[in-house]
Amino acid sequence: MDVANEGTFAPLYDIFFDGILKQIRSKNLEIISRHHCKRIIDLGCGTGSQCRVLSKNGLTVVGIDNSEKMLKVAKKKDIHKTTFVLGDITKKSFSTEPFDCAIISLVLHPNNQKTIRKIIQEAKRIVKKGGILILVDYDYGQHIKGRIAQRFIQLIESFANQSHRSHYFEFMQRGALPAIISKENLQILESFPFYGDALKIYVVQ
């Protein structure tokens, strides 16, 4: 994955983003419960905040990330029924179909097209037939609230490393998350907009 130095700000990540992502993490829990998923993998789990929400509600969770600094923060949290794995989410680190659901949250946009495809394909491989993928990433704001949110997102992304930043702008220019879903021939089951559509959850198979 194209994630060099992604863990540089790991100790500050929760301070800046927990408030922004709280609603999204709660919605992910609602989706997972409604689809009767029991065993979840969070691909690119970062500091483990989504894992904590899920495990508190009795779900068995695996969080995988290739940043030691991110996982160091995650492992300091009191998270039961969660296993954290240091590894590359594009590689075959797990047997086929052991999970009911894979979450890919704000992981696609920092990567190039080739890597994005590998992430999606690996997620599909490890989720059982009839299971779901939950994709969370940027979309285009449809009205004033969304456009304001996009400006804020652009500001945040401008502080990322050069590779991350350039891939973000490429991601948006290619059509953001809907373009990825179309390119990978994923079936949309439902979707949920946040911040005026600037961030969106897609539940796909």
Summary of the structure (lengths in Angstrom):
residues: 205
radius of gyration: 15.6
end to end distance: 22.8
largest distance: 45.1
contacts: 676
relative contact order: 0.16
helix: 43%
strand: 23%
